Every structure is written in structure tokens, then in C-alpha cells.
Amino acid sequence: MNTTLRTPVHKRTPLHFVVDGLQVWVSYLDAKENGPFGIRFKWMEDDYSCSPLNHITEDGGYSYQPFESFIMRDGTMEMRMAEFESDPEKLNRLNRIWIEYQKKLGEEIFSV
């Protein structure tokens, strides 16, 4: 069962880097009114991927949900969440991405 989210969010600390030789994009999502919402992961599954996979975690990397984004007529973005990810390979990759993102954030904080 898919779930549609209608919470206005904005990106915080977006980073683009490489994990396992593949491009990833990660950022915190903050609800415009209520603070932290989750962490968004966009990542290439393999060397032949032409568009990234999309996942979000709302519990700090204990679980991940795939999602699709759609631009609405009013210019807003709608995220449609799917069931929780269960593929062990994808979960391992997402965990490696999450760890590397945290390392990169730490490097940026100390380099300022």
C-alpha cells in the first residue's frame, strides 16, 4: 500500500558524493512548521542506472521506505511512499550511504 505525504518540507545539509563507486545525494528534510522530518537518499543502483532510486528514513536509518516524487499543478512536490524496503542488498547499501553521509557532515563541520 502506498502512502501520500502532504507535509511541506525543505532540504537541510544536502550533499552529493560517491559510495561504492556510485553517485548518491543525501539531505535532511525538515518540515516547514515542525522541525526534523527525515533523511532523503537518492542513489544510483549500479553503473547502468539512468535514474536514481529514492528512499527516506524517519528513524535514523533503522528502516527505509522507497518513494516517488511528483510535481503537482500548484508547483509543490508530492512524495508517494511505498512499503518498507526489505531487499538486503539495498538495505546494506543504504546503511553504507547513511554512515558516509554522517562522516561527510562531520568533515564539513570541522572544516569551517
Secondary structure by P-SEA (a helix, b strand, c coil): cbbbbcbbbbbccccccccccbbbbbbbbbcccccccbbbbbbbccccccbbbbbbbcccccbbbbbbbbbccccbbbbbbccccccaaaaaaaaaaaaaaaaaaaaaaaac
